[in-house]
Amino acid sequence: MNNVGTIVAFFNHFDSKPKWYKDGVNALLAEYDRITGNKKISSWIRFANSLKLRMAMNVVKAEPELARKWAEEAVAAGVVDEASQQIRLAPIELGFVNPLLMISNTWNDTRLNASLETILKSYNHPMLEFLFSKNSDPIISDDDNKITPAESMIVGLRSGISMMSGQSYDVNFRTAYSGIRETIVEMPLFIIRLAEMDFLRAEGALRGWNMGGSAEQFYNRGIQEAFEGTNLKDFNEDYTEEIIFDKAVYPQALAGYMALEKAKDIVYVDPAYKAHNAQSLVAVGVKWNEGDNDETKLEKIMTQKYIAFFPYSFGAWNDLRRTGYPRIFPVLPEDTGDGSLSAGEIIRRIPFSASDEATKQDIATSGLKAIGGPDLQATRIWWDLPQSNF
């Protein structure tokens, strides 16, 4: 955090620099800045402050007063507060497609997660059918040989299952499960999204911090802004008309979505293994209710933030570790990992990776001391404390 403060202080002195210096920096930004909309120092200041707000919330259990101080300082100094200020890499500007499309459909190397599938179905969220494909090939039940025909259902995979070798359907039937549709081809790779900042400010306001507005205000705007600027595009059947998600699909569903007081009762069904079937764990609706207790309000914020984060998984993982939300399916107890995790538990950290002696020595002398425990998946890092959220 000291580094962020130093950087912001440096940026804040930019206007006092001589003209030759400012011209040189602006020329470099014009040529190499690929992540801001206006290629100006002011955007980098917002970027730094937004990172500060994100980091502040990560440490809220370990250092609550320091977290509040950092968060209020970040908001006062100016975080991302408009869609045009978002920090992102835009494929359409740089001449490439969203890499998740290649990972999913060319490499056949990732599929929809069953927890996300069930959360979206519980809320009848329009993103599900717009972003994810139905099963590409038949799926045969291991229990009774029942065949689920191709193009029958949107279906994800439970976390924790053992992977299968091969990336083609004939050797790995799990490639038939739902992947990403080409609607994502121009979706930016967000580094800082307005929706994330809104949900962070909603949580801060819930905790009594000065975030420049109420928890309800930022929560509602976070939902509304969740898909602004995503550039998700589909076409009608004869490819003569574009269907733009954030302008044609999501706004039509928004009012009903935000008024939803109770999640639908959903059962996840794995067409290959009945043992994987599970009742949805989603316990809250979408509509903000000022009469809810703080824990329920936090669960609503984190669940909607989880949806808005997609596909930025590291941010969602941080939130899941520190709050326990959203409610996802327990990890299936396959014989994988390093043996340190309890049944159903998520990975708390990624163990160190080292192949050279110098790195191994650094881990032994400082790395293990820094994490405060053994180099295992179940070891909680310093801000991931097993205590209540309030």
GULOMI-192869 format. One record per residue (C-alpha): residue in one letter; residue number from 1; x, y, z. Coordinates in pm, 1 decimal, padded with zeros to 6 digits, always signed. Each point is the difference from the previous one (the first is absolute). Layout:
# GULOMI-192869
TORTOR residu num       px       py       pz
TORTOR      a NUM        X        Y        Z
...
***
This chain:
# GULOMI-192869
TORTOR residu num       px       py       pz
TORTOR      m   1 +00000.0 +00000.0 +00000.0
TORTOR      n   2 +00295.7 +00230.9 +00061.0
TORTOR      n   3 +00094.5 -00046.9 -00363.9
TORTOR      v   4 -00348.5 +00106.3 -00110.4
TORTOR      g   5 +00019.8 +00309.8 +00217.7
TORTOR      t   6 +00338.1 +00092.6 -00144.4
TORTOR      i   7 -00126.0 -00045.5 -00352.9
TORTOR      v   8 -00308.5 +00214.9 +00059.8
TORTOR      a   9 +00212.6 +00272.3 +00158.1
TORTOR      f  10 +00225.6 -00006.5 -00305.7
TORTOR      f  11 -00298.9 +00019.4 -00235.1
TORTOR      n  12 -00148.6 +00288.5 +00197.9
TORTOR      h  13 +00315.0 +00205.1 -00061.2
TORTOR      f  14 -00015.1 -00056.5 -00374.2
TORTOR      d  15 -00163.8 +00335.2 -00078.5
TORTOR      s  16 +00284.0 +00185.2 +00174.3
TORTOR      k  17 +00264.3 -00156.9 -00222.1
TORTOR      p  18 +00161.8 +00196.3 -00286.7
TORTOR      k  19 -00166.9 -00005.2 -00339.4
TORTOR      w  20 +00269.6 -00212.5 -00164.0
TORTOR      y  21 -00048.0 -00266.6 +00264.6
TORTOR      k  22 -00379.9 -00003.1 -00026.6
TORTOR      d  23 +00016.8 -00008.0 -00379.4
TORTOR      g  24 +00231.2 -00300.4 +00014.5
TORTOR      v  25 -00219.2 -00191.3 +00242.0
TORTOR      n  26 -00316.1 +00079.7 -00195.7
TORTOR      a  27 +00168.9 -00120.1 -00318.5
TORTOR      l  28 +00087.2 -00329.6 +00167.5
TORTOR      l  29 -00356.9 -00039.8 +00127.6
TORTOR      a  30 -00138.7 +00072.5 -00346.0
TORTOR      e  31 +00217.7 -00274.5 -00148.8
TORTOR      y  32 +00000.9 -00268.1 +00268.2
TORTOR      d  33 -00302.2 +00046.9 +00229.6
TORTOR      r  34 -00235.3 -00282.1 -00093.1
TORTOR      i  35 -00215.3 -00015.4 +00311.0
TORTOR      t  36 -00152.4 +00344.7 +00056.9
TORTOR      g  37 -00258.6 +00175.5 -00210.7
TORTOR      n  38 +00162.6 +00343.0 -00022.9
TORTOR      k  39 +00371.0 -00088.9 +00040.2
TORTOR      k  40 +00047.7 +00265.4 +00268.0
TORTOR      i  41 +00171.2 +00011.2 +00339.4
TORTOR      s  42 -00338.8 +00071.7 +00160.1
TORTOR      s  43 -00117.2 -00348.9 -00100.5
TORTOR      w  44 +00308.1 -00157.0 +00156.1
TORTOR      i  45 -00073.4 +00185.6 +00323.7
TORTOR      r  46 -00349.6 -00150.5 +00003.6
TORTOR      f  47 +00151.2 -00339.3 -00081.1
TORTOR      a  48 +00232.5 +00021.5 +00301.0
TORTOR      n  49 -00274.3 +00121.8 +00233.6
TORTOR      s  50 -00230.8 -00279.0 -00118.8
TORTOR      l  51 +00268.0 -00258.7 +00074.8
TORTOR      k  52 +00034.8 +00156.7 +00345.4
TORTOR      l  53 -00373.3 -00040.3 +00063.1
TORTOR      r  54 +00013.7 -00362.4 -00114.0
TORTOR      m  55 +00297.8 -00076.7 +00225.8
TORTOR      a  56 -00160.7 +00180.8 +00292.5
TORTOR      m  57 -00301.4 -00229.7 -00009.1
TORTOR      n  58 +00217.3 -00309.5 -00025.7
TORTOR      v  59 +00154.9 +00076.0 +00341.5
TORTOR      v  60 -00320.9 +00103.4 +00177.3
TORTOR      k  61 +00006.8 -00292.8 +00244.1
TORTOR      a  62 +00369.2 +00018.9 +00080.5
TORTOR      e  63 +00031.6 +00379.9 +00022.3
TORTOR      p  64 -00351.1 +00151.2 +00020.8
TORTOR      e  65 +00100.7 +00354.6 +00093.1
TORTOR      l  66 +00279.4 +00010.6 -00255.9
TORTOR      a  67 -00239.5 -00139.6 -00261.0
TORTOR      r  68 -00246.3 +00278.2 +00071.9
TORTOR      k  69 +00275.2 +00263.6 -00019.3
TORTOR      w  70 +00128.0 -00126.7 -00335.9
TORTOR      a  71 -00349.8 -00036.0 -00144.8
TORTOR      e  72 -00114.2 +00348.0 +00098.9
TORTOR      e  73 +00325.6 +00151.1 -00126.9
TORTOR      a  74 -00038.2 -00180.6 -00332.9
TORTOR      v  75 -00359.2 +00115.1 -00052.3
TORTOR      a  76 +00079.9 +00358.7 +00102.8
TORTOR      a  77 +00292.4 +00009.3 -00243.8
TORTOR      g  78 -00209.7 -00141.5 -00284.6
TORTOR      v  79 -00063.0 -00359.5 -00111.0
TORTOR      v  80 -00158.4 -00120.2 -00324.6
TORTOR      d  81 -00346.1 +00159.5 +00011.6
TORTOR      e  82 -00118.9 -00007.4 -00362.2
TORTOR      a  83 -00003.7 -00267.0 -00269.0
TORTOR      s  84 +00238.7 +00206.7 -00214.1
TORTOR      q  85 +00259.4 -00014.1 +00280.0
TORTOR      q  86 +00020.6 -00379.9 +00015.2
TORTOR      i  87 +00346.2 -00156.2 -00032.4
TORTOR      r  88 +00001.3 -00271.7 -00264.9
TORTOR      l  89 +00156.0 -00158.0 -00303.0
TORTOR      a  90 -00243.8 +00026.6 -00289.9
TORTOR      p  91 +00039.9 -00271.7 -00266.2
TORTOR      i  92 -00178.6 +00208.4 -00263.4
TORTOR      e  93 +00259.1 +00277.6 +00044.4
TORTOR      l  94 +00302.8 -00230.5 -00005.3
TORTOR      g  95 -00094.0 -00240.5 -00278.0
TORTOR      f  96 -00052.4 -00321.8 +00195.0
TORTOR      v  97 -00292.8 -00197.1 +00140.3
TORTOR      n  98 -00076.1 -00061.6 +00364.6
TORTOR      p  99 +00243.4 -00279.9 +00097.2
TORTOR      l 100 -00266.2 -00186.6 +00198.2
TORTOR      l 101 -00161.7 -00083.5 -00332.5
TORTOR      m 102 +00316.7 -00171.7 -00120.6
TORTOR      i 103 +00054.2 -00179.0 +00331.4
TORTOR      s 104 -00356.2 -00131.9 +00000.0
TORTOR      n 105 -00070.7 -00073.5 -00363.7
TORTOR      t 106 +00337.2 -00048.8 -00170.2
TORTOR      w 107 +00191.7 -00168.5 +00277.3
TORTOR      n 108 -00318.0 -00159.7 +00144.5
TORTOR      d 109 +00158.3 +00067.4 +00336.5
TORTOR      t 110 -00261.5 +00163.2 +00225.7
TORTOR      r 111 -00371.6 -00033.9 +00064.1
TORTOR      l 112 -00278.1 +00174.4 +00191.8
TORTOR      n 113 +00014.6 -00057.0 +00375.4
TORTOR      a 114 -00306.0 -00163.2 +00153.7
TORTOR      s 115 -00017.2 +00255.8 +00282.7
TORTOR      l 116 -00012.6 +00294.4 -00240.0
TORTOR      e 117 -00255.0 -00183.0 -00213.9
TORTOR      t 118 -00226.2 -00057.3 +00299.9
TORTOR      i 119 +00033.2 +00354.9 +00135.2
TORTOR      l 120 -00097.7 +00143.2 -00338.5
TORTOR      k 121 -00292.4 -00241.9 -00033.1
TORTOR      s 122 -00117.0 +00085.5 +00351.2
TORTOR      y 123 -00037.4 +00362.0 -00110.9
TORTOR      n 124 -00108.6 -00074.6 -00357.7
TORTOR      h 125 +00292.8 +00216.1 -00102.4
TORTOR      p 126 +00009.1 +00075.4 -00375.4
TORTOR      m 127 +00379.0 -00034.7 -00009.1
TORTOR      l 128 -00021.0 -00378.4 +00022.4
TORTOR      e 129 -00147.7 -00067.2 -00342.9
TORTOR      f 130 +00177.8 +00293.4 -00161.2
TORTOR      l 131 +00347.8 -00107.1 +00110.4
TORTOR      f 132 -00006.9 -00377.6 +00025.9
TORTOR      s 133 -00076.0 -00270.1 -00255.2
TORTOR      k 134 -00212.5 -00309.8 +00042.2
TORTOR      n 135 +00173.3 -00337.3 +00011.2
TORTOR      s 136 +00177.5 -00043.2 -00332.7
TORTOR      d 137 -00026.0 -00379.8 -00012.2
TORTOR      p 138 -00202.4 -00278.6 +00161.0
TORTOR      i 139 +00074.4 -00073.4 +00365.3
TORTOR      i 140 -00055.4 -00357.8 +00116.0
TORTOR      s 141 -00091.1 -00071.4 +00360.6
TORTOR      d 142 +00241.8 -00224.9 +00183.7
TORTOR      d 143 -00288.7 -00114.9 +00219.8
TORTOR      d 144 -00260.6 -00123.4 -00247.4
TORTOR      n 145 +00141.5 +00073.8 -00348.7
TORTOR      k 146 -00264.6 +00267.3 -00058.6
TORTOR      i 147 +00104.7 +00226.6 -00285.3
TORTOR      t 148 -00034.9 +00376.2 +00021.7
TORTOR      p 149 -00004.9 +00108.2 -00365.9
TORTOR      a 150 +00224.4 +00275.3 -00130.1
TORTOR      e 151 -00130.7 +00356.7 +00034.3
TORTOR      s 152 -00234.8 -00100.8 +00285.2
TORTOR      m 153 +00112.1 +00207.1 +00296.7
TORTOR      i 154 +00241.4 +00251.2 +00142.1
TORTOR      v 155 +00197.7 -00203.6 +00248.9
TORTOR      g 156 +00318.2 +00065.7 +00194.9
TORTOR      l 157 +00245.2 -00217.4 +00188.0
TORTOR      r 158 +00039.8 -00032.8 +00376.4
TORTOR      s 159 +00324.4 +00126.1 +00152.1
TORTOR      g 160 +00239.8 -00269.3 +00115.0
TORTOR      i 161 -00066.1 -00266.8 -00260.9
TORTOR      s 162 +00306.3 -00170.1 -00141.7
TORTOR      m 163 +00093.5 +00118.7 -00345.7
TORTOR      m 164 +00005.0 -00234.5 -00296.0
TORTOR      s 165 +00280.5 -00022.7 -00254.4
TORTOR      g 166 -00064.6 +00128.2 -00348.7
TORTOR      q 167 -00169.9 +00302.8 -00147.8
TORTOR      s 168 -00240.1 -00162.7 -00243.3
TORTOR      y 169 -00340.3 -00149.3 +00068.1
TORTOR      d 170 +00095.2 -00352.4 -00109.8
TORTOR      v 171 +00251.0 -00031.2 +00286.6
TORTOR      n 172 -00138.2 +00254.9 +00248.3
TORTOR      f 173 -00379.4 +00019.9 +00014.6
TORTOR      r 174 +00018.4 +00297.1 +00237.7
TORTOR      t 175 +00079.5 +00223.8 -00293.9
TORTOR      a 176 -00371.5 -00035.5 -00079.8
TORTOR      y 177 -00093.7 +00208.5 +00304.6
TORTOR      s 178 -00078.6 +00369.6 -00041.9
TORTOR      g 179 +00276.0 +00223.5 -00128.8
TORTOR      i 180 +00018.2 +00367.6 -00090.0
TORTOR      r 181 -00196.7 +00129.6 -00298.1
TORTOR      e 182 +00151.4 +00232.5 -00257.8
TORTOR      t 183 -00199.4 +00287.4 +00150.0
TORTOR      i 184 +00308.2 +00060.9 +00216.9
TORTOR      v 185 +00232.6 +00064.3 -00294.8
TORTOR      e 186 +00022.3 +00378.1 +00057.9
TORTOR      m 187 -00051.0 +00001.2 +00377.5
TORTOR      p 188 +00274.1 +00208.4 +00167.2
TORTOR      l 189 +00238.0 -00154.5 +00248.4
TORTOR      f 190 -00085.2 +00213.5 +00300.4
TORTOR      i 191 +00265.7 +00087.7 +00255.8
TORTOR      i 192 -00218.0 +00247.7 +00190.6
TORTOR      r 193 -00374.5 -00002.2 -00067.7
TORTOR      l 194 -00243.7 +00262.8 +00110.9
TORTOR      a 195 -00227.7 -00273.6 +00134.0
TORTOR      e 196 +00279.1 -00130.7 +00224.4
TORTOR      m 197 +00060.8 +00346.8 +00141.5
TORTOR      d 198 -00372.4 +00041.1 +00065.7
TORTOR      f 199 -00024.2 -00328.6 +00186.7
TORTOR      l 200 +00313.1 +00084.5 +00200.8
TORTOR      r 201 -00152.4 +00335.2 +00091.5
TORTOR      a 202 -00329.2 -00172.1 +00085.6
TORTOR      e 203 +00184.1 -00229.8 +00239.9
TORTOR      g 204 +00194.2 +00290.7 +00147.3
TORTOR      a 205 -00318.6 +00200.0 +00054.7
TORTOR      l 206 -00157.1 -00307.2 +00161.9
TORTOR      r 207 +00291.0 -00000.1 +00243.3
TORTOR      g 208 -00064.3 +00366.7 +00083.4
TORTOR      w 209 +00284.3 +00144.0 -00206.1
TORTOR      n 210 -00026.1 +00324.7 -00197.1
TORTOR      m 211 -00027.8 -00123.3 -00357.2
TORTOR      g 212 -00180.0 +00300.6 -00145.4
TORTOR      g 213 -00342.4 -00162.3 +00002.2
TORTOR      s 214 -00211.8 -00274.1 +00153.9
TORTOR      a 215 +00041.1 -00376.0 -00026.7
TORTOR      e 216 -00332.0 -00023.0 -00182.6
TORTOR      q 217 +00100.4 +00267.8 -00251.1
TORTOR      f 218 +00326.5 -00167.9 -00093.4
TORTOR      y 219 -00149.8 -00350.3 +00004.3
TORTOR      n 220 -00272.6 +00095.7 -00245.7
TORTOR      r 221 +00239.0 +00187.0 -00226.4
TORTOR      g 222 +00242.1 -00292.5 +00011.7
TORTOR      i 223 -00268.1 -00229.7 -00138.7
TORTOR      q 224 -00105.7 +00252.9 -00260.9
TORTOR      e 225 +00357.6 +00059.2 -00112.0
TORTOR      a 226 +00107.8 -00363.9 +00013.7
TORTOR      f 227 -00020.1 -00047.7 -00374.5
TORTOR      e 228 +00048.5 +00352.4 -00128.1
TORTOR      g 229 +00277.6 +00002.8 -00257.2
TORTOR      t 230 +00035.8 -00376.7 -00016.0
TORTOR      n 231 -00048.9 +00003.6 -00379.4
TORTOR      l 232 -00177.0 -00334.2 +00003.7
TORTOR      k 233 -00149.3 -00042.9 -00346.3
TORTOR      d 234 -00213.1 -00269.1 -00154.4
TORTOR      f 235 -00185.7 -00022.8 -00331.6
TORTOR      n 236 -00344.4 -00112.6 -00104.6
TORTOR      e 237 -00041.6 -00332.4 -00178.2
TORTOR      d 238 +00087.1 +00127.1 -00348.4
TORTOR      y 239 +00280.4 +00228.2 +00127.9
TORTOR      t 240 -00163.5 +00314.1 -00133.9
TORTOR      e 241 -00045.6 +00179.8 +00332.7
TORTOR      e 242 +00227.5 +00052.5 +00299.0
TORTOR      i 243 -00137.8 -00065.2 +00346.8
TORTOR      i 244 +00204.3 +00201.2 +00251.7
TORTOR      f 245 -00037.8 -00140.7 +00349.6
TORTOR      d 246 +00038.0 +00313.4 +00210.4
TORTOR      k 247 -00233.3 +00199.0 -00224.1
TORTOR      a 248 -00257.9 -00251.7 -00121.0
TORTOR      v 249 -00016.0 -00290.4 +00243.4
TORTOR      y 250 +00108.3 +00103.1 +00348.2
TORTOR      p 251 -00197.4 +00328.7 +00028.8
TORTOR      q 252 -00323.9 -00181.9 -00082.7
TORTOR      a 253 +00056.7 -00240.0 +00286.8
TORTOR      l 254 +00148.5 +00250.3 +00244.9
TORTOR      a 255 -00312.8 +00125.5 +00177.6
TORTOR      g 256 -00132.2 -00349.4 +00067.2
TORTOR      y 257 +00344.2 -00122.0 +00099.2
TORTOR      m 258 +00054.8 +00273.3 +00257.2
TORTOR      a 259 -00348.2 -00053.1 +00145.2
TORTOR      l 260 +00063.3 -00371.1 +00059.8
TORTOR      e 261 -00052.4 -00060.1 +00371.3
TORTOR      k 262 +00068.0 -00372.2 +00007.6
TORTOR      a 263 +00227.8 -00224.7 -00204.7
TORTOR      k 264 -00159.1 -00287.1 -00190.1
TORTOR      d 265 +00040.7 -00349.2 +00139.3
TORTOR      i 266 +00245.3 -00167.0 -00240.4
TORTOR      v 267 +00155.3 -00345.0 -00008.4
TORTOR      y 268 +00326.2 -00043.1 -00187.0
TORTOR      v 269 -00014.2 -00311.7 -00215.2
TORTOR      d 270 +00308.6 -00170.5 -00139.5
TORTOR      p 271 -00123.7 -00215.0 -00290.0
TORTOR      a 272 +00300.7 -00232.2 +00034.8
TORTOR      y 273 +00006.6 -00061.0 +00376.7
TORTOR      k 274 -00304.7 +00020.7 +00224.6
TORTOR      a 275 +00228.4 +00008.9 +00304.0
TORTOR      h 276 +00106.7 +00350.0 -00106.6
TORTOR      n 277 -00355.9 +00136.3 +00005.8
TORTOR      a 278 -00050.8 +00265.1 +00267.0
TORTOR      q 279 -00256.5 +00244.1 +00133.0
TORTOR      s 280 +00084.3 +00365.7 -00060.8
TORTOR      l 281 +00143.9 +00174.8 +00304.3
TORTOR      v 282 -00108.1 +00351.4 -00103.5
TORTOR      a 283 -00177.6 +00140.9 +00304.6
TORTOR      v 284 -00070.6 +00363.9 -00086.9
TORTOR      g 285 -00197.0 +00189.2 -00259.4
TORTOR      v 286 +00117.0 +00300.7 -00198.2
TORTOR      k 287 -00221.0 +00284.1 +00124.7
TORTOR      w 288 +00162.5 +00218.7 +00262.9
TORTOR      n 289 -00190.0 +00001.2 +00327.8
TORTOR      e 290 +00113.5 +00251.3 +00258.7
TORTOR      g 291 -00162.0 -00217.1 +00267.2
TORTOR      d 292 +00238.1 -00292.0 -00065.7
TORTOR      n 293 +00277.4 -00060.3 +00249.6
TORTOR      d 294 +00355.3 +00091.2 -00098.7
TORTOR      e 295 +00098.6 -00359.2 -00075.4
TORTOR      t 296 -00286.7 -00041.6 -00247.2
TORTOR      k 297 +00083.9 +00333.1 -00162.8
TORTOR      l 298 +00364.1 -00105.0 -00031.8
TORTOR      e 299 -00103.0 -00330.0 -00157.7
TORTOR      k 300 -00208.7 +00187.5 -00257.5
TORTOR      i 301 +00289.3 +00232.8 -00080.1
TORTOR      m 302 +00251.6 -00282.5 -00035.0
TORTOR      t 303 -00230.8 -00218.4 -00209.1
TORTOR      q 304 -00069.9 +00276.9 -00250.6
TORTOR      k 305 +00367.4 +00096.7 +00000.3
TORTOR      y 306 +00091.1 -00360.9 -00080.4
TORTOR      i 307 -00224.7 +00012.3 -00305.9
TORTOR      a 308 +00136.2 +00337.8 -00107.9
TORTOR      f 309 +00360.7 -00115.9 +00042.3
TORTOR      f 310 -00027.2 -00270.8 -00267.3
TORTOR      p 311 +00246.9 -00103.4 -00134.1
TORTOR      y 312 +00243.0 +00171.7 +00241.9
TORTOR      s 313 +00047.0 -00300.4 +00226.3
TORTOR      f 314 +00273.4 +00124.7 +00236.4
TORTOR      g 315 -00217.3 +00280.3 +00136.6
TORTOR      a 316 -00289.5 -00238.6 +00054.5
TORTOR      w 317 +00232.3 -00248.3 +00173.3
TORTOR      n 318 +00123.9 +00270.2 +00237.8
TORTOR      d 319 -00358.3 +00090.5 +00092.6
TORTOR      l 320 -00099.6 -00362.8 +00043.2
TORTOR      r 321 +00292.2 -00060.9 +00235.8
TORTOR      r 322 -00053.9 +00307.2 +00215.4
TORTOR      t 323 -00384.1 +00000.0 +00020.0
TORTOR      g 324 -00118.0 -00351.7 -00088.0
TORTOR      y 325 -00229.9 +00144.1 -00268.8
TORTOR      p 326 -00150.6 -00077.7 -00236.6
TORTOR      r 327 -00119.4 -00340.1 +00113.6
TORTOR      i 328 +00157.8 -00247.2 -00241.0
TORTOR      f 329 -00012.6 -00377.9 -00013.9
TORTOR      p 330 +00249.8 -00184.5 +00219.2
TORTOR      v 331 +00305.5 -00113.1 -00192.1
TORTOR      l 332 -00043.3 -00365.6 -00087.7
TORTOR      p 333 +00229.6 -00223.7 +00206.8
TORTOR      e 334 +00211.4 -00138.9 -00280.9
TORTOR      d 335 +00345.5 -00129.5 +00085.8
TORTOR      t 336 +00183.3 +00307.1 -00124.6
TORTOR      g 337 +00194.6 +00288.3 +00148.0
TORTOR      d 338 +00258.9 -00022.0 +00275.1
TORTOR      g 339 -00222.0 -00171.2 +00256.0
TORTOR      s 340 -00028.2 +00300.9 +00231.4
TORTOR      l 341 -00357.8 +00101.0 -00082.5
TORTOR      s 342 -00303.0 -00119.3 +00191.7
TORTOR      a 343 -00287.8 -00156.9 -00189.4
TORTOR      g 344 -00181.5 +00261.1 -00209.8
TORTOR      e 345 +00246.0 +00278.9 +00081.8
TORTOR      i 346 +00128.9 +00245.5 -00259.4
TORTOR      i 347 +00371.2 +00059.0 -00055.5
TORTOR      r 348 +00114.3 +00279.1 +00232.8
TORTOR      r 349 +00327.6 +00073.5 -00180.3
TORTOR      i 350 +00216.9 -00121.7 -00287.4
TORTOR      p 351 +00316.9 -00168.4 +00128.8
TORTOR      f 352 +00336.3 +00142.1 -00099.6
TORTOR      s 353 +00155.0 -00127.1 -00319.9
TORTOR      a 354 +00376.3 -00022.8 -00022.4
TORTOR      s 355 +00243.2 -00193.4 -00214.4
TORTOR      d 356 +00326.2 +00187.2 +00065.6
TORTOR      e 357 +00196.5 +00002.6 +00322.3
TORTOR      a 358 -00007.4 +00379.3 +00044.7
TORTOR      t 359 -00380.4 +00011.7 -00003.5
TORTOR      k 360 -00021.8 -00300.5 +00231.6
TORTOR      q 361 +00231.3 +00180.1 +00243.0
TORTOR      d 362 -00215.3 +00315.4 -00012.4
TORTOR      i 363 -00307.1 -00208.4 +00079.5
TORTOR      a 364 +00171.7 -00168.7 +00291.9
TORTOR      t 365 +00141.9 +00320.0 +00150.0
TORTOR      s 366 -00279.1 +00252.1 -00060.2
TORTOR      g 367 -00294.7 -00147.6 -00190.2
TORTOR      l 368 -00117.6 -00243.9 +00265.2
TORTOR      k 369 +00041.3 +00263.3 +00270.2
TORTOR      a 370 -00211.6 +00241.8 -00202.1
TORTOR      i 371 -00293.5 -00239.2 -00039.0
TORTOR      g 372 +00018.9 -00101.4 +00365.0
TORTOR      g 373 -00053.8 -00367.8 -00059.5
TORTOR      p 374 +00096.2 -00301.0 -00210.3
TORTOR      d 375 +00023.3 +00021.0 -00378.3
TORTOR      l 376 -00334.9 -00171.3 -00054.6
TORTOR      q 377 -00328.1 +00070.0 -00179.4
TORTOR      a 378 -00193.3 +00016.9 +00328.4
TORTOR      t 379 +00226.7 +00262.1 +00164.5
TORTOR      r 380 -00182.9 +00329.7 +00039.8
TORTOR      i 381 +00198.5 +00308.9 -00091.4
TORTOR      w 382 +00013.2 +00280.6 +00253.9
TORTOR      w 383 -00318.5 +00184.8 -00099.0
TORTOR      d 384 -00210.4 -00315.7 -00048.5
TORTOR      l 385 -00118.3 -00043.7 +00356.9
TORTOR      p 386 -00263.0 -00257.8 +00110.3
TORTOR      q 387 -00220.9 +00244.9 +00186.6
TORTOR      s 388 -00333.1 +00173.9 -00047.0
TORTOR      n 389 -00042.6 +00268.6 -00265.2
TORTOR      f 390 -00118.5 +00261.0 +00253.3
***
